[in-house]
Amino acid sequence: MARFDIADVNGGSLGQSTAPGDAFFELGIKYSTGHSVPADLVSAHKWFNLAAMKGNRDAVRYRQEIAAEMSAAEIAQAQREARDWLASQ
């Protein structure tokens, strides 16, 4: 599997249509566990959303699991951030 730098994905240099769901899924894992980045469930949910949109089935399950630990406002924020990221591409 190819490695993608978080800065590349956050900066949008991978592009919406070329970034595989696996790269987004890895970012979701990193933010949900705090591995190499500060733990942030809103960011994790955002990246799992994007991974799920790219067809990563595991992302759907992980997104549901972390959503159980988030408030409705946090989930709404994560969804907005995912939409904003897509719109910026």
Secondary structure, 3 states (H helix, E strand, C coil): CCCCCHHHHHCCCCCCCCCCHHHHHHHHHHHHHCCCCCCCHHHHHHHHHHHHHCCCHHHHHHHHHHHCCCCHHHHHHHHHHHHHHHHCC
